[in-house]
Every structure is written in C-alpha cells, then in structure tokens.
Amino acid sequence: MPGDPIQRLLAEPPSLPVRDGLGDIVAGLRAAGTAVVQAPPGTGKTTLVPPAVAALVDGTVVVTQPRRIAVRAAARRLAQLLGEPVGETVGYSVRGERRAGARTRIEFVTTGVLLRRLQGDADLPGVSAVVLDEVHERQLDSDLTLALLVEVRATLRPDLIVVAMSATVEAERTASLLGGAPVVDVPGSLHPVAEVWCPLPSGVRRADDRGLTPQFLDHVAACVRRALAEQPGDVLAFLPGVAEVGGVAARLSGVDADVRPLHGRLAHRDQDLALTPGDRRRVVVSTAVAESSLTVPGVRAVVDAGLSRAPRTDHRRGLAGLVTVGVSRAAAEQRAGRAGREGPGAVYRCWSEAEHAHLPAHPEPEIATADLTSFALEIATWGSPDPSGLALMDQPPAAAMAAARTTLSGLGAVDDNGSVTERGREIARIGADPRLARALLDGAEAVGVRRAAEVVALLSEDVRAPGADLVAALRAVRRGGPDSAAWAAATQRFEATLRGSGAGTGLSDDVAVGLVVALAHPGRIARLRPGGTAYLMTSGTGAVVPAGSGLAGLPWLAVADADRRPGARDATVRSAAPLSEDLALEAASAWWQEADQVEWSDGRVVARRTVSLGAIELSSTTIPDPAPALVATAVREGLRQEGLAALPWSEAATALRERLAFLHRALGEPWPDVSDNALLAGVETWLGPELARVRGTRDLRRVDVLVALRRLLPWPEAGRLDELAPERVQVPSGSHVRIDYAGDQPVLAVRLQEVFGWAAAPRLADGRVPLLLHLLSPARRPAAVTADLASFWTNGYPQVRAELRGRYPKHAWPDDPTTAPPTRGVRRS
C-alpha cells in the first residue's frame, strides 16, 4: 500500500541478486512456514529477505546476526532504504542497547538477545517470524537458537515462520532440522576476483611462542601496500584479532589512504567511520567481523592474513579461550568475495597455493571446540539437560559436556540430575558466562554492587590488561581509556541486574578485584611456588606471569585468563589480580580439602596429613598410624617401583608360585594368575595383614611370602594341589625326585637307570600335561630329553647305551630297559 514503506521497497527493490529469488522464498513460506535461503555474500539476502517476510505477517520479524556490529549495520542499511531513521519500521536490540518501538516491524538482534527472549517466554509474543542469518558460521548460540525454534514450532507456535539463511553449504541439513523446509538457492553475481599468492619470505615465521611474529605483520602490511599500488578502490585486510589489527594499522602509517581499524571493541562512531566511504581511498583493517553480514562499500582488493580466532578449551587444565587458527577454504573464499561485489577485484593471500590446498574445507562448529558451560546452563534452563533430545546440527562432545556439568554443579546451578536449580536460574538471568554471573552475585556482597559490576564488566568485555595486571586495567578504564565506553555500558547493565544491594567491605581495589576474579575462576587461583618465579594453580596447572609484570613475585594471584601453548611446561598469565590466602580460601571453599596421603618414597612408606586448596598444598603433618588401606596402596606402588624381587622369595615360596602358575596355564580358573602384573594388582589380597606393618624395604624383607601366597589357593580345589601338580614324583628306583615347574612344561630331571621299568612318564593336571623327562647320565649330565618314554626305549635308548656304557661300565645298561630292575647307583655283583 502507498503508505507502507516495506511495500514501497518491495515494489521497487534495489538491484541485488536475491531480488529474483524473493518470489520462491515467499512461496515456500506460504506452503511450509519455513525456508532455507542459500546465497553467497553480497547477494542482499540480509537486506531484502526480512522485508519480504514482513509483508507476509502482521507481527514483528526478528532477524538474528552473530555480532553486535552487524546488527547495527544491517538495521541502519535497511532503515536508509526505507527512508526512515533507525527505531521506526526497522530497529535493533543488542546487549545493553535497544532502538525499537511500537511501530517497529523488523528488529535486528544478536543471537544471544533472542536466546534470552526465548528463555523468558518461549511463545515469543508479538513475534510472527524469525530470520536466522549467517547460520553457516556454526556459532554455538546460533546452533542452539535454531534447535529451540524447532521445538517451539513443534509444541507452542506452529504458526511461527522460521527462515534460515546461509552463505555456504549445509543447506540441506538445516532444511532437514526444520522438518523438510524448502531450499531456495540464490546464485550470486560477484565479479571475477583474481588470486594473488603472497607466501612468506624465506626465513620468516608466521608465529612463535609469543604469538604472531612482528615479521609476519610486516609481511601483511607489505601486501596491503602492494594491493594499494596494483589495484583500484579500497583495500580490506583481514587479521585474526584486535592486537594484530592495531599492529598492521600502525605499520601502514604514511600510506596515501585513510587507515580505518574495524572490530567489535570500537566505539559506534569509529565502526561507522570504517564502513562509510570518504573522500580518499581507504584501507579497512578488520577482524572476522567483516567476513560476512557487513557490507564494506568501495572494496576492490582484499588482503587475507589467513588466520582467525576460534574457541578452544583444555578441559583437563580448565583453560578456555580464543586461539589463533588457520582459516578454512570456505572462509577464505568468503573473504575473497568481498573484493568482487562492485567490480572485478583481487585477493592477496598471505600464504602459498600449495598451503591453500591443505586448508580444511570448512570451519569446525563451535559446539565441537568451545567451552560448553553456558550452553549446558541454557539447555538445563530450557528443561532439556540432555542435548540428544534437541534438533542440533551436531551433538556436543561427551567430555566437554561432562566438564560443563561439573562446573555448573560446583556453582550450584544444576542438581545431580543436571536439572537447573533456583540458583541456576538466577545465574542464567544475568546473561553472562555462568562463572562471571556467580562472581557478580557473590562478589556484590563482598566488595559492593558497583565494584563487583565493574570487575565482571572488565572480564566480560575482555579488556586488555597491561602487564597482565587487571587492577591497572580497571584504573585505566575508570580514567576513560580506549575500552572505557564498552566497559561502562557493561558495568551499568550488570549493576542493573542485581537485586537488592551489597554494602561490601573495606577491601582495597587490589584484593577486591582479585576476590571477584577468584569467585569467577576458583580453579585458577595461583600461589607462588617455593623458591621460584612460577605459580601453581588450584587446578594443578603451572603458570608464569609475563616478563616485567608488576605481579611477579606476589604470593597469591587470581588468574582471569591464561593460555598454554603446545609443548610449553607452564601456561602464560594474560590477566590476573593480587589475592590473599584468606580470600583465596573464601572464594574457593569447595576446593579446600584435608586428606591423608600415604606414599612410597625413597624406599619407604611416608604418611602425611595434608591440607590443600586444590593442587596447592597449604600444610602437611606426619601421620603415625595411617589407615591400612592407604598403606597397602603405597606398598603396591613401592613394589611397582622396586619390583617383586624386593620380597624375600624363599625356595619354597618360589616353588609354590611356579606350581600355581603351571595349574593356571593348564587348567585356568579357579587356579590364580600369579604373574607379576596380577600379583601387583591384587597385592592387598595375598599380602594381607603383612602390608600394614611395612614401612620400608627392610620390612618387606620380613614378609613371609610362602604364607602370603597360600592365601591365593582356591578352596576346595586346593586339596588337590599335590595330586594335580605334585612337588615330587616317585620314580621306579624308589627315589622322590623334585619336579621343576619353572618352564612352560614341568620337567623331571632323573638318572636314566632310576626309571628302568617305566613304560611311560606320569601326566599332570588330570592327565592333560605329560612330564618332560630329562634323562641324566651317571654323572648327572643330560643324556636325552623326552616326553614319550615308550618311544625313547625303542628308538633313542640303543644309541645312548652304545655311547655311555663304555664310559660308565659299572652301571647297568641292559638290553631291555623296560624289564630291567631300576638302580640308584652302580650295578651290584
């Protein structure tokens, strides 16, 4: 209608490629109520799809973007096309800021804002449609929001229109989650983009232990200068983080262009400046915020450093954060596409064509690599603590979910079943990482509402701490430093979420900051190691502060952020604050433990009672009479170190062990396994009461091993031990000869003359195993070995007789040994 700005826009839309696909999108929504739009960057889907959806419904259309900067830019762009200010037909909401009113029909929001609304009221009153943009980025909030919307449509709002928009593949998977939504593929009309490969010069490393090298940033800056010289228009350079953006921007001083940094921490005015063409050429040095969603007009050349920030978590050490990783091929293509929106362009890639072929095809989804504590609290608050019941693109790793639930349980946010508690709902209401929310709630009582909000804002906004000193960072933002605007807004927001007030105590800023940090991250409380410069965290991770930091040497620290590079012994502290032992015990009371430790050390049992805060030992005293079970464990470890040879193995004990080993091999259960590993694993069973008396190797020498081994005899089968595996066997001469069970087959070594008359050797283990006869000469030297005596008398004996009767003429060498009488010594006259 003439007065409807959305209808006017759709009647004469701008010439964007997505315009030709709007009819198919509308038809799909009318038929199914859902649609998946696949369109490359620059096709105008963020600009024209929301108005097309709004024309179908009476209520509000909510459009999600992954970043705040993209929310504001998209709202401003669409409002300009409608000829209105932001806040009228088109508005936006981000954390801590909302520009929308009663007339707003299209509202751009961050995914986190929509999550909060869903948790507050899953019906989404007043909302008729949700458009999820940039779902290909696979951010954790986006994946979860899509899953929750699928459930809302299935149970509460079948009328809710849902559109998922993606710039790359996986459209079919998304459509399947939405119940078979129609897929509308909008081809792009990008201009050709030439590839220029700019590998590192020989000898230059991209990164070292401290991060990206200055030489690599020099290389990126040189590529920007080359692009300026070789290409028309503006240049867009991609760097992984804020520090690298600043480093390259500084290196471009003096170029004949306006150098504009672009990242999420900038003030709105500076962000707008980077996104607005000026009178001169521009070089926009950006993080990944310009990779998608944002339109940066005038760009004809892209310089790609080939790196991005991605969440990674070391669950064992409790260290989580963003790390620098190589981009995927999909992300590299998306970045390159920025150069071909307005005309032919070029991408300067700071790596070789050979390296490009080995890049991963797509980025890993955040759910596979990120810390899942917030995710676990979100689904518990939703009422689905088990993620397998949600329509997620990928299920989270089991280990990461277990670590998240452990963290939430420690905060009191979930119960033993993983269901959210009232405390958990209060933490979720804050709208921050659960650990920071806990620090805000508990810290307000200890340090006051205002100061707790200031410190939590410092942590949530990831304000850079010079020399890793968070107290110095707090004082800097209070004075109005570069991060002060975002910090002040976050402080105000957190302060407003606190119900009631906390008076706080008379703590100085130094330890007040440390206490709030410790409440957020009790596993990162650190104490200086005795006589050293490194610290030990309660989690067990070692840590060092940066060289020259004012924190060096302080006895206790509360660490907010630390990272540990592969191969490094200790993590490097990125931000921390001083702490006292008393406050450490207060903040990490759940980590306090008193335990008896009995260990084998230097050949003896050492028993101590320790008081510790996690891995940090606070005190230790000797225990005169430790628990027998702990002693047994220590002795077992001692035997592992010293070996079973540390025990006094008598001849009888060794013989019994060998007989038992033979029966275990021949008959199996219930005859016990008496190998080294088995005896060490069951040391408490067979050494029994002897263990409690052991204090060192001298005591081990007093253990009666024969008595101990007899405990392993199975009853009632033990009564047949001498029958199944006799210690000795009587031979025809009347001698009782010992059987050797040391080898794989039992051996009877006996002089040949003593077995005259034997037709066959005895068999052991219920006749299963024949004795192996070692037949000896009169001098007790081996004359023959056989397990088949009858065959030996026929085939082997004649040769043995011929060889030995001349050497031993006084001994019997009958022609027929099977009928001759056996003798023990020389033949009698």
NORJO-V144954 format. One record per residue. RES is the residue in one letter. PHI is phi in radians with two decimals (none if undefined). PSI is psi in whole degrees, 0 to 359 (NA if undefined). Layout:
BEGIN
RES;PHI;PSI, RES;PHI;PSI
END
This chain:
BEGIN
M;none;154, P;-0.99;324, G;-1.54;359, D;-1.62;112, P;-1.09;328, I;-1.19;319, Q;-1.14;322, R;-1.09;319, L;-1.13;317, L;-1.24;335, A;-1.22;325, E;-2.35;71, P;-1.25;155, P;-1.11;157, S;-1.35;82, L;-2.07;146, P;-0.98;328, V;-1.20;343, R;-0.96;321, D;-1.27;345, G;-1.74;357, L;-1.09;324, G;-1.09;317, D;-1.15;322, I;-1.12;313, V;-1.10;319, A;-1.12;319, G;-1.12;321, L;-1.20;322, R;-1.16;328, A;-1.45;320, A;-2.10;343, G;1.37;358, T;-2.45;160, A;-2.82;152, V;-2.07;122, V;-1.85;120, Q;-1.92;117, A;-2.66;137, P;-1.21;164, P;-1.01;146, G;1.57;0, T;-1.50;351, G;1.56;17, K;-1.14;323, T;-1.18;332, T;-1.48;318, L;-1.81;335, V;-1.15;313, P;-0.98;316, P;-1.10;323, A;-1.12;322, V;-1.24;319, A;-1.08;329, A;-1.22;345, L;-1.59;341, V;-2.19;166, D;-1.66;331, G;-1.56;195, T;-1.40;145, V;-1.81;118, V;-1.69;127, V;-2.04;123, T;-1.64;146, Q;-2.31;149, P;-1.28;342, R;-2.37;151, R;-1.10;320, I;-1.10;324, A;-1.25;325, V;-1.03;308, R;-1.12;318, A;-1.15;319, A;-1.16;319, A;-1.13;318, R;-1.15;319, R;-1.09;312, L;-1.20;322, A;-1.09;321, Q;-1.09;319, L;-1.12;329, L;-1.46;353, G;1.28;30, E;-2.28;160, P;-1.33;157, V;-1.12;138, G;1.92;351, E;-1.64;251, T;-1.13;325, V;-2.01;130, G;-2.38;184, Y;-2.65;158, S;-2.45;127, V;-2.25;172, R;-1.02;118, G;1.51;1, E;-2.64;135, R;-2.46;128, R;-2.20;87, A;-2.77;154, G;-2.49;196, A;-1.12;332, R;-1.56;357, T;-1.22;126, R;-1.91;336, I;-2.21;121, E;-2.14;119, F;-1.50;134, V;-2.45;159, T;-1.30;157, T;-1.07;325, G;-1.10;323, V;-1.13;317, L;-1.14;322, L;-1.02;316, R;-1.08;321, R;-1.18;320, L;-1.10;318, Q;-1.18;329, G;-1.33;321, D;-2.75;101, A;-1.14;342, D;-1.21;342, L;0.85;61, P;-1.02;137, G;1.49;349, V;-1.73;127, S;-1.80;338, A;-2.66;150, V;-2.22;128, V;-1.95;116, L;-1.69;111, D;-1.70;152, E;1.04;39, V;-1.16;343, H;-1.16;341, E;-1.20;342, R;1.00;38, Q;-1.24;152, L;-1.06;314, D;-1.08;322, S;-1.16;315, D;-1.04;316, L;-1.19;318, T;-1.06;317, L;-1.03;315, A;-1.10;319, L;-1.20;323, L;-1.15;324, V;-1.06;318, E;-1.22;322, V;-1.08;316, R;-1.12;325, A;-1.35;333, T;-2.08;328, L;-2.09;318, R;-2.28;72, P;-1.10;343, D;-1.46;351, L;-1.23;122, I;-1.41;134, V;-2.25;126, V;-2.12;129, A;-1.93;129, M;-2.08;135, S;-2.41;147, A;-1.65;347, T;-2.31;201, V;-1.26;189, E;1.38;17, A;-1.09;321, E;-1.16;322, R;-1.12;318, T;-1.10;317, A;-1.09;322, S;-1.11;319, L;-1.09;328, L;-1.50;18, G;1.39;30, G;1.47;40, A;-1.12;146, P;-1.14;143, V;-1.83;124, V;-1.91;114, D;-1.71;115, V;-1.81;111, P;-1.22;146, G;-1.49;168, S;-2.26;44, L;-1.19;147, H;-1.32;160, P;-1.08;141, V;-2.13;117, A;-1.35;142, E;-1.70;128, V;-2.10;117, W;-1.56;128, C;-2.22;69, P;-1.13;159, L;-1.11;143, P;-1.07;155, S;-0.99;134, G;1.55;351, V;-1.63;129, R;-1.73;144, R;-1.25;321, A;-2.59;157, D;-2.38;197, D;-1.09;338, R;-1.66;357, G;2.10;207, L;-1.16;138, T;-1.36;151, P;-1.00;326, Q;-1.15;325, F;-1.20;318, L;-1.11;324, D;-1.03;318, H;-1.12;316, V;-1.08;315, A;-1.07;322, A;-1.14;322, C;-1.13;323, V;-1.11;315, R;-1.07;320, R;-1.12;317, A;-1.09;320, L;-1.08;322, A;-1.33;329, E;-1.74;341, Q;-2.15;154, P;-1.46;172, G;1.32;193, D;-1.52;162, V;-2.05;134, L;-2.00;119, A;-1.92;134, F;-1.82;124, L;-2.16;160, P;-1.33;329, G;-2.57;176, V;-1.09;317, A;-1.09;319, E;-1.22;324, V;-1.02;312, G;-1.11;321, G;-1.13;317, V;-1.27;321, A;-1.04;319, A;-1.14;325, R;-1.28;346, L;-1.65;10, S;-1.01;132, G;1.69;354, V;-1.27;157, D;-1.48;65, A;-2.95;159, D;-1.45;123, V;-1.64;118, R;-2.10;113, P;-1.24;154, L;-2.55;117, H;-2.83;171, G;-1.20;342, R;-1.47;347, L;-1.19;153, A;-1.12;155, H;-0.96;320, R;-1.08;319, D;-1.25;325, Q;-1.12;316, D;-1.08;322, L;-1.07;320, A;-1.22;334, L;-1.67;1, T;-2.01;125, P;-1.08;150, G;-2.16;197, D;-1.36;335, R;-1.93;168, R;-1.11;153, R;-2.13;150, V;-2.08;111, V;-1.68;114, V;-1.77;112, S;-2.26;155, T;-1.43;193, A;-1.19;358, V;-1.07;335, A;-1.62;5, E;-1.22;323, S;-2.59;173, S;1.28;311, L;-1.52;142, T;-1.80;123, V;-1.94;94, P;-1.15;153, G;1.54;354, V;-1.35;126, R;-2.15;355, A;-2.47;138, V;-2.07;133, V;-1.96;118, D;-1.96;117, A;-1.25;345, G;1.39;19, L;-2.31;156, S;-2.62;168, R;-1.69;135, A;-2.42;146, P;-1.27;135, R;-2.41;146, T;-2.33;129, D;-1.69;94, H;-1.15;329, R;-1.20;323, R;-1.70;354, G;1.25;27, L;-1.89;122, A;-2.32;146, G;3.02;189, L;-1.66;136, V;-2.15;158, T;-1.52;124, V;-2.30;163, G;-1.27;149, V;-1.31;163, S;-1.49;167, R;-1.13;324, A;-1.09;317, A;-1.17;321, A;-1.09;320, E;-1.17;322, Q;-1.15;318, R;-1.11;317, A;-1.07;325, G;-1.05;339, R;-1.09;336, A;-1.46;349, G;-2.00;22, R;-1.38;324, E;-1.95;355, G;2.96;177, P;-1.00;140, G;-2.47;191, A;-2.58;147, V;-2.06;128, Y;-1.79;108, R;-1.72;128, C;-1.49;43, W;-2.71;177, S;-1.62;163, E;-1.13;325, A;-1.14;319, E;-1.12;324, H;-1.06;323, A;-1.14;338, H;-1.72;4, L;-1.23;149, P;-1.10;149, A;-1.15;320, H;-2.42;156, P;-1.22;151, E;-1.22;139, P;-1.14;144, E;-1.00;328, I;-1.08;339, A;-1.51;343, T;-2.25;342, A;-1.48;164, D;-1.17;132, L;-1.85;16, T;-1.10;312, S;-1.13;319, F;-1.03;314, A;-1.10;323, L;-1.22;322, E;-1.06;312, I;-1.27;330, A;-1.17;319, T;-1.14;326, W;-1.20;337, G;1.79;12, S;-2.25;71, P;-1.10;340, D;-1.63;112, P;-1.19;345, S;-1.11;341, G;-1.52;359, L;-1.76;152, A;-1.45;70, L;-1.62;146, M;-1.09;321, D;-2.45;142, Q;-1.37;147, P;-1.24;154, P;-1.09;140, A;-1.08;319, A;-1.13;319, A;-1.17;322, M;-1.16;321, A;-1.10;318, A;-1.12;321, A;-1.13;316, R;-1.14;324, T;-1.09;317, T;-1.09;313, L;-1.13;322, S;-1.10;320, G;-1.11;332, L;-1.47;352, G;1.34;18, A;-1.50;336, V;-2.32;157, D;-1.62;189, D;-1.10;336, N;-1.56;359, G;1.51;2, S;-1.39;147, V;-1.21;143, T;-1.74;174, E;-1.08;321, R;-1.05;319, G;-1.12;322, R;-1.15;324, E;-1.16;320, I;-1.14;316, A;-1.10;327, R;-1.10;334, I;-1.15;329, G;1.30;38, A;-2.42;173, D;-0.88;135, P;-0.96;327, R;-1.22;322, L;-1.23;324, A;-1.10;320, R;-1.10;318, A;-1.11;323, L;-1.15;313, L;-1.15;312, D;-1.39;329, G;-1.23;331, A;-1.05;323, E;-1.24;328, A;-1.55;323, V;-2.13;0, G;1.71;151, V;-1.07;311, R;-1.08;312, R;-1.23;324, A;-1.08;317, A;-1.12;321, E;-1.08;316, V;-1.23;317, V;-1.13;322, A;-1.10;322, L;-1.04;318, L;-1.33;320, S;-1.23;327, E;-1.52;1, D;0.93;47, V;-1.14;133, R;-1.16;136, A;-1.92;111, P;-1.09;128, G;1.13;20, A;1.18;13, D;-1.63;106, L;-1.22;329, V;-1.13;318, A;-1.11;323, A;-1.14;320, L;-1.09;316, R;-1.15;327, A;-1.19;316, V;-1.25;330, R;-1.12;329, R;-1.42;350, G;1.76;40, G;-1.22;184, P;-1.11;335, D;-1.71;8, S;-1.22;327, A;-1.14;310, A;-1.14;322, W;-1.14;316, A;-1.11;320, A;-1.14;318, A;-1.16;322, T;-1.06;314, Q;-1.09;319, R;-1.14;315, F;-1.16;322, E;-1.11;325, A;-1.26;336, T;-1.37;343, L;-1.39;129, R;-1.60;133, G;1.35;201, S;-2.63;155, G;-2.06;131, A;-1.31;330, G;1.35;182, T;-2.11;185, G;-1.54;31, L;-1.21;143, S;-1.26;164, D;-0.98;322, D;-0.94;304, V;-1.46;338, A;-1.14;316, V;-1.07;315, G;-1.05;320, L;-1.14;315, V;-1.12;319, V;-1.09;318, A;-1.14;324, L;-1.14;325, A;-1.31;321, H;-2.31;69, P;-1.07;334, G;-1.26;351, R;-1.93;10, I;-1.10;134, A;-2.27;143, R;-2.11;144, L;-1.11;132, R;-1.19;144, P;-1.01;129, G;1.20;15, G;-2.30;186, T;-1.96;350, A;-1.57;162, Y;-2.01;159, L;-2.10;126, M;-1.48;160, T;-1.05;334, S;-1.29;348, G;1.75;357, T;-1.49;135, G;-1.36;155, A;-2.64;150, V;-2.28;148, V;-1.58;156, P;-1.07;152, A;-1.03;135, G;1.46;0, S;-1.21;141, G;-1.21;351, L;-1.44;346, A;-1.04;133, G;1.56;349, L;-1.15;140, P;-1.15;324, W;-2.30;141, L;-2.32;149, A;-1.86;113, V;-1.64;123, A;-1.55;324, D;-2.58;136, A;-2.68;151, D;-2.37;151, R;-2.17;117, R;-1.39;150, P;-0.96;132, G;1.55;345, A;-1.38;144, R;-1.28;318, D;-2.11;156, A;-1.36;155, T;-1.78;127, V;-1.29;127, R;-1.75;331, S;-2.74;138, A;-2.82;171, A;-2.51;155, P;-1.13;156, L;-2.61;156, S;-1.85;163, E;-1.10;320, D;-1.06;315, L;-1.23;328, A;-1.09;317, L;-1.15;325, E;-1.21;316, A;-1.29;329, A;-2.06;43, S;-1.02;327, A;-1.19;341, W;-1.56;351, W;-1.26;136, Q;-2.65;146, E;-2.04;127, A;-2.55;148, D;-1.57;127, Q;-2.06;121, V;-2.08;118, E;-2.30;157, W;-1.65;119, S;-2.46;125, D;0.91;44, G;1.40;15, R;-2.62;163, V;-1.48;126, V;-2.02;122, A;-2.00;124, R;-2.37;151, R;-1.88;116, T;-1.94;145, V;-1.96;126, S;-2.46;159, L;-1.98;95, G;1.09;235, A;-1.46;354, I;-1.54;117, E;-1.43;124, L;-1.64;322, S;-2.73;162, S;-2.66;134, T;-2.32;154, T;-1.35;141, I;-1.82;120, P;-1.28;330, D;-2.37;77, P;-1.22;162, A;-1.12;137, P;-0.96;323, A;-1.11;321, L;-1.21;323, V;-1.10;316, A;-1.03;317, T;-1.10;318, A;-1.14;318, V;-1.14;321, R;-1.04;318, E;-1.14;322, G;-1.08;318, L;-1.17;327, R;-1.11;321, Q;-1.30;315, E;-1.51;335, G;1.58;159, L;-1.13;344, A;-1.13;345, A;-1.17;343, L;-1.49;153, P;-1.42;90, W;-1.44;104, S;-1.29;167, E;-1.05;320, A;-1.18;320, A;-1.14;318, T;-1.11;319, A;-1.13;317, L;-1.09;318, R;-1.07;320, E;-1.19;322, R;-1.15;318, L;-1.13;320, A;-1.09;320, F;-1.09;315, L;-1.18;326, H;-1.12;321, R;-1.22;319, A;-1.43;323, L;-2.06;341, G;1.28;210, E;-1.07;145, P;-1.58;7, W;-1.19;130, P;-1.34;154, D;-1.39;122, V;-2.06;28, S;-1.17;167, D;-0.98;312, N;-1.09;318, A;-1.18;318, L;-1.16;323, L;-1.20;321, A;-1.18;326, G;-1.90;33, V;-1.04;325, E;-1.13;329, T;-1.23;312, W;-1.65;330, L;-1.41;335, G;0.84;230, P;-1.06;339, E;-1.09;330, L;-1.09;318, A;-1.08;339, R;-1.60;355, V;-1.44;129, R;-2.17;351, G;-3.05;184, T;-1.10;330, R;-1.10;319, D;-1.18;325, L;-1.05;327, R;-1.22;345, R;-1.66;357, V;-1.23;133, D;-1.46;94, V;-1.18;325, L;-1.08;314, V;-1.11;320, A;-1.11;317, L;-1.14;326, R;-1.08;339, R;-1.15;340, L;-1.49;350, L;-1.11;131, P;-1.41;135, W;-1.91;140, P;-1.57;2, E;-1.05;336, A;-1.02;334, G;-1.11;342, R;-1.75;10, L;-0.97;311, D;-1.24;338, E;-1.36;317, L;-1.41;324, A;-2.47;72, P;-1.09;148, E;-1.23;321, R;-2.31;162, V;-2.31;139, Q;-1.47;126, V;-1.67;169, P;-0.98;333, S;-1.26;349, G;1.71;351, S;-1.26;148, H;-1.82;106, V;-1.79;135, R;-1.25;138, I;-1.62;135, D;-1.67;114, Y;-1.75;13, A;-1.23;330, G;-1.60;191, D;-1.20;330, Q;-2.20;136, P;-1.09;141, V;-2.10;135, L;-2.02;111, A;-1.68;113, V;-2.55;147, R;-1.15;143, L;-1.01;319, Q;-1.12;339, E;-1.39;349, V;-1.94;11, F;-0.98;137, G;1.69;345, W;-1.36;125, A;-1.44;329, A;-2.69;152, A;-1.35;152, P;-1.12;157, R;-2.02;142, L;-1.86;175, A;0.94;57, D;1.03;38, G;1.39;8, R;-1.43;331, V;-2.19;119, P;-1.32;148, L;-1.21;140, L;-1.63;115, L;-1.55;124, H;-1.74;99, L;-1.45;126, L;-1.86;153, S;-1.31;170, P;-0.98;335, A;-1.52;8, R;1.13;33, R;-1.77;147, P;-1.04;127, A;-1.88;328, A;-2.86;154, V;-2.22;127, T;-2.70;148, A;-1.91;357, D;-2.15;87, L;-1.16;321, A;-1.04;316, S;-1.14;323, F;-1.11;315, W;-1.02;324, T;-1.41;318, N;-1.88;325, G;-1.69;326, Y;-1.07;316, P;-0.95;321, Q;-1.22;317, V;-1.07;317, R;-1.03;316, A;-1.11;324, E;-1.35;327, L;-1.88;341, R;-1.24;333, G;-1.26;328, R;-1.35;328, Y;-2.21;73, P;-1.25;340, K;-1.42;351, H;-1.69;157, A;-1.31;133, W;-2.40;66, P;-1.17;157, D;-1.18;324, D;-2.10;93, P;-1.22;346, T;-1.34;342, T;-2.01;351, A;-1.31;148, P;-1.24;139, P;-1.25;153, T;-2.36;151, R;-1.64;332, G;-2.27;215, V;-1.26;162, R;-1.27;134, R;-1.42;153, S;-1.21;NA
END
